[in-house]
Amino acid sequence: MTTRVCDRCGQPIRDKQLRYIAKIQVFAAYDPLEITFEDLTRDHSREIDRILAECEGLSEAELMRDVYVEFKFDLCRACQRAYICDPIPAIDG
Ligand SMILES: [Zn+2]
């Protein structure tokens, strides 16, 4: 009985076959904050207005995608071998 399909090659992965899961998390990286007294006392209203303007027109899902995205793929054995050799293919051009 077929329970899964490989997300890379589209071949069925049958019950007794080895199946792999590739989980990819892409999230915004922030360096540790160093907050000074000047930072705490500074007027941030213009900066907040600028950020709000940038966010205007974007849905909650779009805003969330800027911060955190997770992918999960089922892979057959052949695709697992191929994938781990080149998990981040270079962009052509
Ligand atoms: Zn496959």
PDB file of the backbone (N, CA, C, O) and the ligand in Angstrom, with CONECT records:
HET     ZN  A 101       1
ATOM      1  N   MET A   1       0.833  -1.203   0.000  1.00  0.00           N
ATOM      2  CA  MET A   1       0.000   0.000   0.000  1.00  0.00           C
ATOM      3  C   MET A   1       0.872   1.259   0.000  1.00  0.00           C
ATOM      4  O   MET A   1       1.814   1.373   0.784  1.00  0.00           O
ATOM      5  N   THR A   2       0.554   2.174  -0.865  1.00  0.00           N
ATOM      6  CA  THR A   2       1.300   3.422  -0.930  1.00  0.00           C
ATOM      7  C   THR A   2       0.758   4.410   0.098  1.00  0.00           C
ATOM      8  O   THR A   2      -0.441   4.685   0.140  1.00  0.00           O
ATOM      9  N   THR A   3       1.636   4.928   0.907  1.00  0.00           N
ATOM     10  CA  THR A   3       1.178   5.885   1.894  1.00  0.00           C
ATOM     11  C   THR A   3       1.676   7.302   1.595  1.00  0.00           C
ATOM     12  O   THR A   3       1.023   8.286   1.942  1.00  0.00           O
ATOM     13  N   ARG A   4       2.832   7.390   0.951  1.00  0.00           N
ATOM     14  CA  ARG A   4       3.412   8.723   0.706  1.00  0.00           C
ATOM     15  C   ARG A   4       3.947   8.809  -0.712  1.00  0.00           C
ATOM     16  O   ARG A   4       4.132   7.805  -1.400  1.00  0.00           O
ATOM     17  N   VAL A   5       4.188  10.042  -1.121  1.00  0.00           N
ATOM     18  CA  VAL A   5       4.820  10.300  -2.410  1.00  0.00           C
ATOM     19  C   VAL A   5       6.034  11.177  -2.138  1.00  0.00           C
ATOM     20  O   VAL A   5       5.960  12.125  -1.356  1.00  0.00           O
ATOM     21  N   CYS A   6       7.147  10.862  -2.783  1.00  0.00           N
ATOM     22  CA  CYS A   6       8.353  11.673  -2.619  1.00  0.00           C
ATOM     23  C   CYS A   6       8.071  13.072  -3.168  1.00  0.00           C
ATOM     24  O   CYS A   6       7.610  13.231  -4.298  1.00  0.00           O
ATOM     25  N   ASP A   7       8.357  14.073  -2.352  1.00  0.00           N
ATOM     26  CA  ASP A   7       8.089  15.457  -2.771  1.00  0.00           C
ATOM     27  C   ASP A   7       9.083  15.938  -3.827  1.00  0.00           C
ATOM     28  O   ASP A   7       8.849  16.960  -4.473  1.00  0.00           O
ATOM     29  N   ARG A   8      10.180  15.220  -4.009  1.00  0.00           N
ATOM     30  CA  ARG A   8      11.190  15.656  -4.985  1.00  0.00           C
ATOM     31  C   ARG A   8      10.966  15.023  -6.348  1.00  0.00           C
ATOM     32  O   ARG A   8      10.981  15.720  -7.362  1.00  0.00           O
ATOM     33  N   CYS A   9      10.755  13.687  -6.388  1.00  0.00           N
ATOM     34  CA  CYS A   9      10.647  13.000  -7.680  1.00  0.00           C
ATOM     35  C   CYS A   9       9.227  12.539  -7.992  1.00  0.00           C
ATOM     36  O   CYS A   9       8.938  12.143  -9.121  1.00  0.00           O
ATOM     37  N   GLY A  10       8.357  12.588  -7.016  1.00  0.00           N
ATOM     38  CA  GLY A  10       6.969  12.210  -7.267  1.00  0.00           C
ATOM     39  C   GLY A  10       6.696  10.711  -7.237  1.00  0.00           C
ATOM     40  O   GLY A  10       5.567  10.274  -7.461  1.00  0.00           O
ATOM     41  N   GLN A  11       7.735   9.925  -6.957  1.00  0.00           N
ATOM     42  CA  GLN A  11       7.549   8.478  -6.903  1.00  0.00           C
ATOM     43  C   GLN A  11       6.887   8.085  -5.581  1.00  0.00           C
ATOM     44  O   GLN A  11       7.140   8.713  -4.553  1.00  0.00           O
ATOM     45  N   PRO A  12       6.040   7.048  -5.603  1.00  0.00           N
ATOM     46  CA  PRO A  12       5.432   6.586  -4.355  1.00  0.00           C
ATOM     47  C   PRO A  12       6.477   5.997  -3.416  1.00  0.00           C
ATOM     48  O   PRO A  12       7.429   5.354  -3.858  1.00  0.00           O
ATOM     49  N   ILE A  13       6.295   6.216  -2.137  1.00  0.00           N
ATOM     50  CA  ILE A  13       7.151   5.604  -1.113  1.00  0.00           C
ATOM     51  C   ILE A  13       6.263   4.620  -0.376  1.00  0.00           C
ATOM     52  O   ILE A  13       5.370   5.017   0.372  1.00  0.00           O
ATOM     53  N   ARG A  14       6.509   3.342  -0.586  1.00  0.00           N
ATOM     54  CA  ARG A  14       5.640   2.326  -0.009  1.00  0.00           C
ATOM     55  C   ARG A  14       5.943   2.120   1.470  1.00  0.00           C
ATOM     56  O   ARG A  14       6.980   2.534   1.988  1.00  0.00           O
ATOM     57  N   ASP A  15       4.994   1.464   2.121  1.00  0.00           N
ATOM     58  CA  ASP A  15       5.052   1.299   3.578  1.00  0.00           C
ATOM     59  C   ASP A  15       6.385   0.810   4.134  1.00  0.00           C
ATOM     60  O   ASP A  15       6.886   1.348   5.121  1.00  0.00           O
ATOM     61  N   LYS A  16       6.956  -0.211   3.498  1.00  0.00           N
ATOM     62  CA  LYS A  16       8.182  -0.811   4.042  1.00  0.00           C
ATOM     63  C   LYS A  16       9.449  -0.109   3.570  1.00  0.00           C
ATOM     64  O   LYS A  16      10.545  -0.411   4.042  1.00  0.00           O
ATOM     65  N   GLN A  17       9.294   0.843   2.620  1.00  0.00           N
ATOM     66  CA  GLN A  17      10.463   1.537   2.085  1.00  0.00           C
ATOM     67  C   GLN A  17      10.959   2.605   3.057  1.00  0.00           C
ATOM     68  O   GLN A  17      10.205   3.185   3.838  1.00  0.00           O
ATOM     69  N   LEU A  18      12.271   2.830   2.962  1.00  0.00           N
ATOM     70  CA  LEU A  18      12.869   3.875   3.784  1.00  0.00           C
ATOM     71  C   LEU A  18      12.362   5.238   3.308  1.00  0.00           C
ATOM     72  O   LEU A  18      12.358   5.532   2.112  1.00  0.00           O
ATOM     73  N   ARG A  19      11.948   6.040   4.241  1.00  0.00           N
ATOM     74  CA  ARG A  19      11.444   7.378   3.911  1.00  0.00           C
ATOM     75  C   ARG A  19      12.218   8.388   4.747  1.00  0.00           C
ATOM     76  O   ARG A  19      12.528   8.143   5.912  1.00  0.00           O
ATOM     77  N   TYR A  20      12.519   9.513   4.141  1.00  0.00           N
ATOM     78  CA  TYR A  20      13.246  10.574   4.850  1.00  0.00           C
ATOM     79  C   TYR A  20      12.372  11.819   4.916  1.00  0.00           C
ATOM     80  O   TYR A  20      11.530  12.050   4.049  1.00  0.00           O
ATOM     81  N   ILE A  21      12.581  12.604   5.939  1.00  0.00           N
ATOM     82  CA  ILE A  21      11.877  13.879   6.068  1.00  0.00           C
ATOM     83  C   ILE A  21      12.923  14.986   6.081  1.00  0.00           C
ATOM     84  O   ILE A  21      13.843  14.975   6.898  1.00  0.00           O
ATOM     85  N   ALA A  22      12.776  15.936   5.174  1.00  0.00           N
ATOM     86  CA  ALA A  22      13.637  17.119   5.173  1.00  0.00           C
ATOM     87  C   ALA A  22      12.833  18.264   5.766  1.00  0.00           C
ATOM     88  O   ALA A  22      11.799  18.653   5.223  1.00  0.00           O
ATOM     89  N   LYS A  23      13.312  18.803   6.883  1.00  0.00           N
ATOM     90  CA  LYS A  23      12.651  19.935   7.530  1.00  0.00           C
ATOM     91  C   LYS A  23      13.553  21.142   7.382  1.00  0.00           C
ATOM     92  O   LYS A  23      14.714  21.111   7.791  1.00  0.00           O
ATOM     93  N   ILE A  24      13.029  22.197   6.804  1.00  0.00           N
ATOM     94  CA  ILE A  24      13.835  23.396   6.570  1.00  0.00           C
ATOM     95  C   ILE A  24      13.174  24.571   7.277  1.00  0.00           C
ATOM     96  O   ILE A  24      11.994  24.853   7.068  1.00  0.00           O
ATOM     97  N   GLN A  25      13.936  25.241   8.103  1.00  0.00           N
ATOM     98  CA  GLN A  25      13.431  26.432   8.790  1.00  0.00           C
ATOM     99  C   GLN A  25      14.224  27.634   8.287  1.00  0.00           C
ATOM    100  O   GLN A  25      15.455  27.627   8.289  1.00  0.00           O
ATOM    101  N   VAL A  26      13.512  28.645   7.866  1.00  0.00           N
ATOM    102  CA  VAL A  26      14.149  29.880   7.404  1.00  0.00           C
ATOM    103  C   VAL A  26      13.606  31.006   8.274  1.00  0.00           C
ATOM    104  O   VAL A  26      12.420  31.333   8.214  1.00  0.00           O
ATOM    105  N   PHE A  27      14.479  31.592   9.081  1.00  0.00           N
ATOM    106  CA  PHE A  27      13.994  32.650   9.968  1.00  0.00           C
ATOM    107  C   PHE A  27      14.969  33.803  10.042  1.00  0.00           C
ATOM    108  O   PHE A  27      16.169  33.644   9.816  1.00  0.00           O
ATOM    109  N   ALA A  28      14.436  34.964  10.361  1.00  0.00           N
ATOM    110  CA  ALA A  28      15.242  36.174  10.436  1.00  0.00           C
ATOM    111  C   ALA A  28      16.249  36.040  11.566  1.00  0.00           C
ATOM    112  O   ALA A  28      15.897  35.672  12.687  1.00  0.00           O
ATOM    113  N   ALA A  29      17.496  36.339  11.261  1.00  0.00           N
ATOM    114  CA  ALA A  29      18.548  36.256  12.270  1.00  0.00           C
ATOM    115  C   ALA A  29      18.812  37.648  12.838  1.00  0.00           C
ATOM    116  O   ALA A  29      18.986  38.622  12.105  1.00  0.00           O
ATOM    117  N   TYR A  30      18.835  37.707  14.125  1.00  0.00           N
ATOM    118  CA  TYR A  30      19.131  38.977  14.777  1.00  0.00           C
ATOM    119  C   TYR A  30      20.326  38.797  15.699  1.00  0.00           C
ATOM    120  O   TYR A  30      20.413  37.820  16.443  1.00  0.00           O
ATOM    121  N   ASP A  31      21.235  39.743  15.639  1.00  0.00           N
ATOM    122  CA  ASP A  31      22.360  39.704  16.568  1.00  0.00           C
ATOM    123  C   ASP A  31      21.847  40.137  17.932  1.00  0.00           C
ATOM    124  O   ASP A  31      20.845  40.846  18.023  1.00  0.00           O
ATOM    125  N   PRO A  32      22.530  39.716  18.996  1.00  0.00           N
ATOM    126  CA  PRO A  32      22.080  40.146  20.330  1.00  0.00           C
ATOM    127  C   PRO A  32      22.026  41.668  20.417  1.00  0.00           C
ATOM    128  O   PRO A  32      22.918  42.364  19.933  1.00  0.00           O
ATOM    129  N   LEU A  33      20.979  42.161  21.034  1.00  0.00           N
ATOM    130  CA  LEU A  33      20.800  43.609  21.132  1.00  0.00           C
ATOM    131  C   LEU A  33      21.712  44.203  22.188  1.00  0.00           C
ATOM    132  O   LEU A  33      21.888  43.649  23.272  1.00  0.00           O
ATOM    133  N   GLU A  34      22.286  45.344  21.842  1.00  0.00           N
ATOM    134  CA  GLU A  34      23.037  46.095  22.839  1.00  0.00           C
ATOM    135  C   GLU A  34      22.298  47.417  23.015  1.00  0.00           C
ATOM    136  O   GLU A  34      22.375  48.301  22.162  1.00  0.00           O
ATOM    137  N   ILE A  35      21.591  47.541  24.114  1.00  0.00           N
ATOM    138  CA  ILE A  35      20.732  48.704  24.330  1.00  0.00           C
ATOM    139  C   ILE A  35      21.438  49.696  25.254  1.00  0.00           C
ATOM    140  O   ILE A  35      21.852  49.366  26.365  1.00  0.00           O
ATOM    141  N   THR A  36      21.557  50.915  24.753  1.00  0.00           N
ATOM    142  CA  THR A  36      22.208  51.952  25.550  1.00  0.00           C
ATOM    143  C   THR A  36      21.151  52.850  26.197  1.00  0.00           C
ATOM    144  O   THR A  36      19.968  52.771  25.865  1.00  0.00           O
ATOM    145  N   PHE A  37      21.589  53.695  27.114  1.00  0.00           N
ATOM    146  CA  PHE A  37      20.678  54.639  27.746  1.00  0.00           C
ATOM    147  C   PHE A  37      20.070  55.560  26.697  1.00  0.00           C
ATOM    148  O   PHE A  37      18.888  55.897  26.764  1.00  0.00           O
ATOM    149  N   GLU A  38      20.898  55.970  25.715  1.00  0.00           N
ATOM    150  CA  GLU A  38      20.417  56.856  24.650  1.00  0.00           C
ATOM    151  C   GLU A  38      19.297  56.174  23.845  1.00  0.00           C
ATOM    152  O   GLU A  38      18.329  56.817  23.440  1.00  0.00           O
ATOM    153  N   ASP A  39      19.451  54.858  23.623  1.00  0.00           N
ATOM    154  CA  ASP A  39      18.409  54.127  22.893  1.00  0.00           C
ATOM    155  C   ASP A  39      17.078  54.201  23.639  1.00  0.00           C
ATOM    156  O   ASP A  39      16.019  54.364  23.032  1.00  0.00           O
ATOM    157  N   LEU A  40      17.152  54.077  24.970  1.00  0.00           N
ATOM    158  CA  LEU A  40      15.926  54.048  25.775  1.00  0.00           C
ATOM    159  C   LEU A  40      15.262  55.416  25.847  1.00  0.00           C
ATOM    160  O   LEU A  40      14.040  55.508  25.973  1.00  0.00           O
ATOM    161  N   THR A  41      16.045  56.464  25.769  1.00  0.00           N
ATOM    162  CA  THR A  41      15.484  57.805  25.936  1.00  0.00           C
ATOM    163  C   THR A  41      15.181  58.493  24.603  1.00  0.00           C
ATOM    164  O   THR A  41      14.519  59.530  24.575  1.00  0.00           O
ATOM    165  N   ARG A  42      15.660  57.918  23.507  1.00  0.00           N
ATOM    166  CA  ARG A  42      15.457  58.511  22.183  1.00  0.00           C
ATOM    167  C   ARG A  42      13.982  58.414  21.770  1.00  0.00           C
ATOM    168  O   ARG A  42      13.271  57.494  22.173  1.00  0.00           O
ATOM    169  N   ASP A  43      13.546  59.367  20.969  1.00  0.00           N
ATOM    170  CA  ASP A  43      12.178  59.337  20.439  1.00  0.00           C
ATOM    171  C   ASP A  43      12.131  58.382  19.238  1.00  0.00           C
ATOM    172  O   ASP A  43      12.773  58.630  18.217  1.00  0.00           O
ATOM    173  N   HIS A  44      11.378  57.307  19.367  1.00  0.00           N
ATOM    174  CA  HIS A  44      11.317  56.288  18.317  1.00  0.00           C
ATOM    175  C   HIS A  44      10.104  56.443  17.405  1.00  0.00           C
ATOM    176  O   HIS A  44       9.880  55.610  16.527  1.00  0.00           O
ATOM    177  N   SER A  45       9.316  57.506  17.605  1.00  0.00           N
ATOM    178  CA  SER A  45       8.037  57.593  16.890  1.00  0.00           C
ATOM    179  C   SER A  45       8.209  57.633  15.373  1.00  0.00           C
ATOM    180  O   SER A  45       7.409  57.038  14.650  1.00  0.00           O
ATOM    181  N   ARG A  46       9.261  58.339  14.868  1.00  0.00           N
ATOM    182  CA  ARG A  46       9.467  58.393  13.406  1.00  0.00           C
ATOM    183  C   ARG A  46       9.836  57.019  12.859  1.00  0.00           C
ATOM    184  O   ARG A  46       9.384  56.622  11.785  1.00  0.00           O
ATOM    185  N   GLU A  47      10.662  56.303  13.610  1.00  0.00           N
ATOM    186  CA  GLU A  47      11.071  54.962  13.188  1.00  0.00           C
ATOM    187  C   GLU A  47       9.882  53.999  13.182  1.00  0.00           C
ATOM    188  O   GLU A  47       9.736  53.179  12.276  1.00  0.00           O
ATOM    189  N   ILE A  48       9.035  54.116  14.209  1.00  0.00           N
ATOM    190  CA  ILE A  48       7.837  53.259  14.278  1.00  0.00           C
ATOM    191  C   ILE A  48       6.897  53.586  13.125  1.00  0.00           C
ATOM    192  O   ILE A  48       6.320  52.686  12.515  1.00  0.00           O
ATOM    193  N   ASP A  49       6.741  54.885  12.825  1.00  0.00           N
ATOM    194  CA  ASP A  49       5.898  55.282  11.686  1.00  0.00           C
ATOM    195  C   ASP A  49       6.429  54.690  10.385  1.00  0.00           C
ATOM    196  O   ASP A  49       5.656  54.235   9.541  1.00  0.00           O
ATOM    197  N   ARG A  50       7.768  54.698  10.224  1.00  0.00           N
ATOM    198  CA  ARG A  50       8.374  54.170   9.004  1.00  0.00           C
ATOM    199  C   ARG A  50       8.098  52.661   8.896  1.00  0.00           C
ATOM    200  O   ARG A  50       7.749  52.168   7.823  1.00  0.00           O
ATOM    201  N   ILE A  51       8.254  51.940  10.002  1.00  0.00           N
ATOM    202  CA  ILE A  51       8.020  50.485   9.992  1.00  0.00           C
ATOM    203  C   ILE A  51       6.554  50.182   9.702  1.00  0.00           C
ATOM    204  O   ILE A  51       6.240  49.264   8.945  1.00  0.00           O
ATOM    205  N   LEU A  52       5.655  50.963  10.313  1.00  0.00           N
ATOM    206  CA  LEU A  52       4.223  50.757  10.067  1.00  0.00           C
ATOM    207  C   LEU A  52       3.883  51.005   8.605  1.00  0.00           C
ATOM    208  O   LEU A  52       3.062  50.296   8.022  1.00  0.00           O
ATOM    209  N   ALA A  53       4.525  52.027   8.006  1.00  0.00           N
ATOM    210  CA  ALA A  53       4.281  52.321   6.586  1.00  0.00           C
ATOM    211  C   ALA A  53       4.757  51.167   5.720  1.00  0.00           C
ATOM    212  O   ALA A  53       4.110  50.814   4.735  1.00  0.00           O
ATOM    213  N   GLU A  54       5.889  50.580   6.089  1.00  0.00           N
ATOM    214  CA  GLU A  54       6.407  49.426   5.330  1.00  0.00           C
ATOM    215  C   GLU A  54       5.449  48.235   5.406  1.00  0.00           C
ATOM    216  O   GLU A  54       5.300  47.481   4.444  1.00  0.00           O
ATOM    217  N   CYS A  55       4.806  48.079   6.561  1.00  0.00           N
ATOM    218  CA  CYS A  55       3.928  46.925   6.782  1.00  0.00           C
ATOM    219  C   CYS A  55       2.542  47.134   6.182  1.00  0.00           C
ATOM    220  O   CYS A  55       1.776  46.183   6.025  1.00  0.00           O
ATOM    221  N   GLU A  56       2.224  48.392   5.846  1.00  0.00           N
ATOM    222  CA  GLU A  56       0.886  48.691   5.342  1.00  0.00           C
ATOM    223  C   GLU A  56       0.600  47.920   4.056  1.00  0.00           C
ATOM    224  O   GLU A  56       1.445  47.864   3.162  1.00  0.00           O
ATOM    225  N   GLY A  57      -0.550  47.345   3.966  1.00  0.00           N
ATOM    226  CA  GLY A  57      -0.919  46.617   2.753  1.00  0.00           C
ATOM    227  C   GLY A  57      -0.481  45.170   2.744  1.00  0.00           C
ATOM    228  O   GLY A  57      -0.867  44.411   1.856  1.00  0.00           O
ATOM    229  N   LEU A  58       0.330  44.773   3.732  1.00  0.00           N
ATOM    230  CA  LEU A  58       0.756  43.376   3.804  1.00  0.00           C
ATOM    231  C   LEU A  58      -0.169  42.613   4.743  1.00  0.00           C
ATOM    232  O   LEU A  58      -0.579  43.125   5.785  1.00  0.00           O
ATOM    233  N   SER A  59      -0.490  41.386   4.359  1.00  0.00           N
ATOM    234  CA  SER A  59      -1.339  40.565   5.225  1.00  0.00           C
ATOM    235  C   SER A  59      -0.509  39.994   6.372  1.00  0.00           C
ATOM    236  O   SER A  59       0.721  40.039   6.355  1.00  0.00           O
ATOM    237  N   GLU A  60      -1.202  39.463   7.355  1.00  0.00           N
ATOM    238  CA  GLU A  60      -0.506  38.853   8.499  1.00  0.00           C
ATOM    239  C   GLU A  60       0.397  37.708   8.014  1.00  0.00           C
ATOM    240  O   GLU A  60       1.509  37.523   8.509  1.00  0.00           O
ATOM    241  N   ALA A  61      -0.113  36.941   7.030  1.00  0.00           N
ATOM    242  CA  ALA A  61       0.673  35.811   6.502  1.00  0.00           C
ATOM    243  C   ALA A  61       1.940  36.317   5.819  1.00  0.00           C
ATOM    244  O   ALA A  61       3.006  35.719   5.960  1.00  0.00           O
ATOM    245  N   GLU A  62       1.821  37.425   5.076  1.00  0.00           N
ATOM    246  CA  GLU A  62       2.998  37.980   4.391  1.00  0.00           C
ATOM    247  C   GLU A  62       4.025  38.492   5.398  1.00  0.00           C
ATOM    248  O   GLU A  62       5.229  38.302   5.226  1.00  0.00           O
ATOM    249  N   LEU A  63       3.535  39.137   6.440  1.00  0.00           N
ATOM    250  CA  LEU A  63       4.444  39.651   7.470  1.00  0.00           C
ATOM    251  C   LEU A  63       5.139  38.493   8.174  1.00  0.00           C
ATOM    252  O   LEU A  63       6.335  38.552   8.461  1.00  0.00           O
ATOM    253  N   MET A  64       4.374  37.439   8.446  1.00  0.00           N
ATOM    254  CA  MET A  64       4.924  36.266   9.134  1.00  0.00           C
ATOM    255  C   MET A  64       5.997  35.600   8.280  1.00  0.00           C
ATOM    256  O   MET A  64       7.011  35.127   8.793  1.00  0.00           O
ATOM    257  N   ARG A  65       5.754  35.569   6.952  1.00  0.00           N
ATOM    258  CA  ARG A  65       6.702  34.939   6.035  1.00  0.00           C
ATOM    259  C   ARG A  65       8.042  35.674   6.017  1.00  0.00           C
ATOM    260  O   ARG A  65       9.072  35.071   5.716  1.00  0.00           O
ATOM    261  N   ASP A  66       8.037  36.956   6.331  1.00  0.00           N
ATOM    262  CA  ASP A  66       9.284  37.719   6.405  1.00  0.00           C
ATOM    263  C   ASP A  66      10.123  37.300   7.597  1.00  0.00           C
ATOM    264  O   ASP A  66      11.333  37.528   7.618  1.00  0.00           O
ATOM    265  N   VAL A  67       9.492  36.691   8.588  1.00  0.00           N
ATOM    266  CA  VAL A  67      10.174  36.379   9.833  1.00  0.00           C
ATOM    267  C   VAL A  67      10.496  34.891   9.961  1.00  0.00           C
ATOM    268  O   VAL A  67      11.587  34.513  10.389  1.00  0.00           O
ATOM    269  N   TYR A  68       9.530  34.056   9.584  1.00  0.00           N
ATOM    270  CA  TYR A  68       9.712  32.618   9.798  1.00  0.00           C
ATOM    271  C   TYR A  68       8.945  31.799   8.764  1.00  0.00           C
ATOM    272  O   TYR A  68       7.752  32.005   8.546  1.00  0.00           O
ATOM    273  N   VAL A  69       9.652  30.872   8.138  1.00  0.00           N
ATOM    274  CA  VAL A  69       9.020  29.944   7.188  1.00  0.00           C
ATOM    275  C   VAL A  69       9.574  28.553   7.459  1.00  0.00           C
ATOM    276  O   VAL A  69      10.773  28.380   7.675  1.00  0.00           O
ATOM    277  N   GLU A  70       8.689  27.566   7.445  1.00  0.00           N
ATOM    278  CA  GLU A  70       9.135  26.191   7.653  1.00  0.00           C
ATOM    279  C   GLU A  70       8.603  25.311   6.520  1.00  0.00           C
ATOM    280  O   GLU A  70       7.436  25.393   6.138  1.00  0.00           O
ATOM    281  N   PHE A  71       9.487  24.477   6.000  1.00  0.00           N
ATOM    282  CA  PHE A  71       9.111  23.510   4.962  1.00  0.00           C
ATOM    283  C   PHE A  71       9.350  22.110   5.504  1.00  0.00           C
ATOM    284  O   PHE A  71      10.255  21.885   6.309  1.00  0.00           O
ATOM    285  N   LYS A  72       8.529  21.179   5.052  1.00  0.00           N
ATOM    286  CA  LYS A  72       8.721  19.777   5.429  1.00  0.00           C
ATOM    287  C   LYS A  72       8.436  18.923   4.196  1.00  0.00           C
ATOM    288  O   LYS A  72       7.346  18.974   3.626  1.00  0.00           O
ATOM    289  N   PHE A  73       9.438  18.140   3.799  1.00  0.00           N
ATOM    290  CA  PHE A  73       9.313  17.322   2.590  1.00  0.00           C
ATOM    291  C   PHE A  73       9.561  15.860   2.909  1.00  0.00           C
ATOM    292  O   PHE A  73      10.434  15.524   3.710  1.00  0.00           O
ATOM    293  N   ASP A  74       8.777  14.985   2.265  1.00  0.00           N
ATOM    294  CA  ASP A  74       9.050  13.549   2.289  1.00  0.00           C
ATOM    295  C   ASP A  74       9.995  13.240   1.144  1.00  0.00           C
ATOM    296  O   ASP A  74       9.797  13.718   0.027  1.00  0.00           O
ATOM    297  N   LEU A  75      11.024  12.443   1.410  1.00  0.00           N
ATOM    298  CA  LEU A  75      11.980  12.087   0.362  1.00  0.00           C
ATOM    299  C   LEU A  75      12.172  10.580   0.312  1.00  0.00           C
ATOM    300  O   LEU A  75      12.226   9.915   1.346  1.00  0.00           O
ATOM    301  N   CYS A  76      12.275  10.049  -0.901  1.00  0.00           N
ATOM    302  CA  CYS A  76      12.647   8.641  -1.052  1.00  0.00           C
ATOM    303  C   CYS A  76      14.158   8.551  -0.813  1.00  0.00           C
ATOM    304  O   CYS A  76      14.835   9.569  -0.664  1.00  0.00           O
ATOM    305  N   ARG A  77      14.671   7.323  -0.781  1.00  0.00           N
ATOM    306  CA  ARG A  77      16.081   7.148  -0.471  1.00  0.00           C
ATOM    307  C   ARG A  77      16.990   7.815  -1.519  1.00  0.00           C
ATOM    308  O   ARG A  77      17.972   8.472  -1.174  1.00  0.00           O
ATOM    309  N   ALA A  78      16.646   7.634  -2.799  1.00  0.00           N
ATOM    310  CA  ALA A  78      17.464   8.212  -3.867  1.00  0.00           C
ATOM    311  C   ALA A  78      17.487   9.743  -3.771  1.00  0.00           C
ATOM    312  O   ALA A  78      18.530  10.370  -3.958  1.00  0.00           O
ATOM    313  N   CYS A  79      16.348  10.318  -3.483  1.00  0.00           N
ATOM    314  CA  CYS A  79      16.285  11.784  -3.400  1.00  0.00           C
ATOM    315  C   CYS A  79      16.974  12.299  -2.136  1.00  0.00           C
ATOM    316  O   CYS A  79      17.540  13.392  -2.143  1.00  0.00           O
ATOM    317  N   GLN A  80      16.930  11.524  -1.056  1.00  0.00           N
ATOM    318  CA  GLN A  80      17.656  11.919   0.153  1.00  0.00           C
ATOM    319  C   GLN A  80      19.150  12.007  -0.152  1.00  0.00           C
ATOM    320  O   GLN A  80      19.816  12.959   0.254  1.00  0.00           O
ATOM    321  N   ARG A  81      19.679  10.999  -0.878  1.00  0.00           N
ATOM    322  CA  ARG A  81      21.104  10.993  -1.226  1.00  0.00           C
ATOM    323  C   ARG A  81      21.459  12.182  -2.100  1.00  0.00           C
ATOM    324  O   ARG A  81      22.476  12.840  -1.885  1.00  0.00           O
ATOM    325  N   ALA A  82      20.625  12.450  -3.076  1.00  0.00           N
ATOM    326  CA  ALA A  82      20.881  13.576  -3.982  1.00  0.00           C
ATOM    327  C   ALA A  82      20.759  14.900  -3.234  1.00  0.00           C
ATOM    328  O   ALA A  82      21.556  15.816  -3.437  1.00  0.00           O
ATOM    329  N   TYR A  83      19.747  14.988  -2.365  1.00  0.00           N
ATOM    330  CA  TYR A  83      19.477  16.253  -1.672  1.00  0.00           C
ATOM    331  C   TYR A  83      20.623  16.649  -0.731  1.00  0.00           C
ATOM    332  O   TYR A  83      21.032  17.810  -0.696  1.00  0.00           O
ATOM    333  N   ILE A  84      21.132  15.680   0.026  1.00  0.00           N
ATOM    334  CA  ILE A  84      22.169  16.049   1.004  1.00  0.00           C
ATOM    335  C   ILE A  84      23.489  16.419   0.335  1.00  0.00           C
ATOM    336  O   ILE A  84      24.338  17.067   0.948  1.00  0.00           O
ATOM    337  N   CYS A  85      23.663  16.008  -0.927  1.00  0.00           N
ATOM    338  CA  CYS A  85      24.877  16.410  -1.665  1.00  0.00           C
ATOM    339  C   CYS A  85      24.804  17.866  -2.118  1.00  0.00           C
ATOM    340  O   CYS A  85      25.832  18.510  -2.328  1.00  0.00           O
ATOM    341  N   ASP A  86      23.586  18.380  -2.267  1.00  0.00           N
ATOM    342  CA  ASP A  86      23.434  19.740  -2.798  1.00  0.00           C
ATOM    343  C   ASP A  86      22.173  20.387  -2.219  1.00  0.00           C
ATOM    344  O   ASP A  86      21.227  20.670  -2.954  1.00  0.00           O
ATOM    345  N   PRO A  87      22.160  20.618  -0.909  1.00  0.00           N
ATOM    346  CA  PRO A  87      20.922  21.134  -0.297  1.00  0.00           C
ATOM    347  C   PRO A  87      20.605  22.581  -0.683  1.00  0.00           C
ATOM    348  O   PRO A  87      19.451  23.005  -0.626  1.00  0.00           O
ATOM    349  N   ILE A  88      21.639  23.337  -1.078  1.00  0.00           N
ATOM    350  CA  ILE A  88      21.382  24.726  -1.493  1.00  0.00           C
ATOM    351  C   ILE A  88      21.997  24.932  -2.864  1.00  0.00           C
ATOM    352  O   ILE A  88      23.124  25.415  -2.975  1.00  0.00           O
ATOM    353  N   PRO A  89      21.261  24.567  -3.915  1.00  0.00           N
ATOM    354  CA  PRO A  89      21.821  24.706  -5.266  1.00  0.00           C
ATOM    355  C   PRO A  89      22.106  26.173  -5.594  1.00  0.00           C
ATOM    356  O   PRO A  89      21.357  27.072  -5.210  1.00  0.00           O
ATOM    357  N   ALA A  90      23.206  26.387  -6.311  1.00  0.00           N
ATOM    358  CA  ALA A  90      23.589  27.749  -6.679  1.00  0.00           C
ATOM    359  C   ALA A  90      22.572  28.310  -7.669  1.00  0.00           C
ATOM    360  O   ALA A  90      21.981  27.584  -8.469  1.00  0.00           O
ATOM    361  N   ILE A  91      22.389  29.626  -7.588  1.00  0.00           N
ATOM    362  CA  ILE A  91      21.481  30.293  -8.523  1.00  0.00           C
ATOM    363  C   ILE A  91      22.232  30.516  -9.823  1.00  0.00           C
ATOM    364  O   ILE A  91      23.336  31.061  -9.826  1.00  0.00           O
ATOM    365  N   ASP A  92      21.627  30.091 -10.930  1.00  0.00           N
ATOM    366  CA  ASP A  92      22.262  30.265 -12.235  1.00  0.00           C
ATOM    367  C   ASP A  92      22.299  31.735 -12.614  1.00  0.00           C
ATOM    368  O   ASP A  92      21.416  32.511 -12.250  1.00  0.00           O
ATOM    369  N   GLY A  93      23.332  32.098 -13.346  1.00  0.00           N
ATOM    370  CA  GLY A  93      23.414  33.461 -13.868  1.00  0.00           C
ATOM    371  C   GLY A  93      24.362  34.225 -13.148  1.00  0.00           C
ATOM    372  O   GLY A  93      24.565  35.401 -13.450  1.00  0.00           O
TER     373      GLY A  93
HETATM  374 ZN    ZN A 101      12.325  10.797  -4.674  1.00  0.00          ZN2+
END
